[in-house]
Amino acid sequence: MVEGSMTQGAGQGPAVRTPTVRDFRVPAYVHEAGPYAQSAGPYPHPDEVYDQAADPYPEAPAPYADVPGARAEAPAPHAVPGSHPGRADVGEGAGPVTEPVGYTPTQRDLPVINRGDTLQVSVDPEAGQVPQAADGPGALYVVGDVHGYLDELVAALREKGLIDIDGGWAAGTSRLWFLGDFTDRGPDGIGVIDLVMRLSAEAAAAGGYCKALMGNHELLLLGAKRFGDTPVNSGAGTATFQAAWLLNGGQKTDMDRLQDHHLQWMARLDAMEVADGHLLVHSDTTAYLDYGDSIEAVNDTVREALTRNDADEVWDLFRKFTRRFAFRDDGGAQAVRSLLDTYGGSRIVHGHSPIPYLLGEGGPEEGADPSAHVVAGPHVYADGLAIAMDGGVTMAGKLLVQQLPLDD
């Protein structure tokens, strides 16, 4: 572990996973100050089965629940080909990029494979340095989902020469984009945010930059902190942010250490950006089209929604950003083109959906084994138009840091 501000909160003891929530009522222990029960790792045992019988909304119209194998971006039953819900038109020849009606993340997010926290991470003092451009902007890098795995992030940044052995910015004028999802599931989400915030200041002082996008887990953490167990209309009955946060890997240590400056930083993050012809987003969804026909409009709309502080509005934003797999199956390339035609760029780069699931034809319920797919680097797909960057650090994968452009 690199010492310094990036390890803020170290010494609090091993991170533990909150118990699985079987419905959307907030368990009593959430409000207790005492320590949680110890567990073998941050995730449930891979043999643990979600108790569908305990789902308080068995009649909810959620055919595209956020689980592996569900065609989360399939056309809705009454969708008109070439149309997008809530949007009159997505451009000439855009094709079917419709998304489900009534979608809501009222079940646990994608199951994970119990990694057992056995990954040993070391920082090589002989790691290479990033070559510096003689003039103009430096090299462009992107980072996939981190989910609280601070040690793995430090090692990956050091391996690319972006930080030095002491954890300081070492990449000069280089540009670094994080694609969102800094917290939940892993042991030190607040430490990850602290590191990114510090590197942003150090990179700017060196003539480069380190920036970050809004992920669905940032929205989830913001909602859990702001609204707690306030009921929201989930589209499948009544839900709460706090229960959804616990269900999807929320860590008590992160909530305990969450401060106002962390909340302000998260609430101001952009939802999308273009860099060197790459459209950078967190989620592999076309839901961004619901929020504006330009990057500036989308970013402004998302920030304004968070400023209004309406629980139902923030929940709707969260559920849309939780959609996935829009680019994976038939019509995926056209879905990518609908975004590129609207917002610019020649390729889309995203996180959110772990590469092992993108490589499989379905999820565990269809007999696929995500652990069979070894993640060596980003996944290029959708006719070469999409680059997936979530290497699955929370499961049988790795935390990816990649320089762009990327050859197929």
Buried (B, 14 or more C-beta within 10 A) or exposed (E): BBEEEBBBBEEEEEBBBBEBBBBBEBBEBBEEEEEBEEBEBBBBEEEEEBEEEEBBBEEBBBBBBBBBBBBBBBBBEEBEEBBBBEBEEBBEEBBBBBBBBEBBBBBBBBBBBBBEBEEEBEBEEEBEEBEBEEEEBBBBBBBBBBBBBBBBBBBBBBBBBBBBEEBBBBBBBBBBBBBBBBBBBBBBBBBBBBBBBBBBEBBEEBEBBBBBBBBBBBBBBBBBBBBBBEBBEBBBBEBBBBBBBBBBBBBBBBBEBBEEEBBEBBBEBBBBBBBBEBBBBBBBBBBBBBBBBEBEEBBBBBBEBBEEEBBEBBBBBBBBBBBBBBBBBEBBBBBBBBBBBBBEBEBBBBBBBBBBBBBBEEBBEEEBEBBEBEBEEBBBBBEEBBBBBBBBBBBBBBBBBBBBEBEE
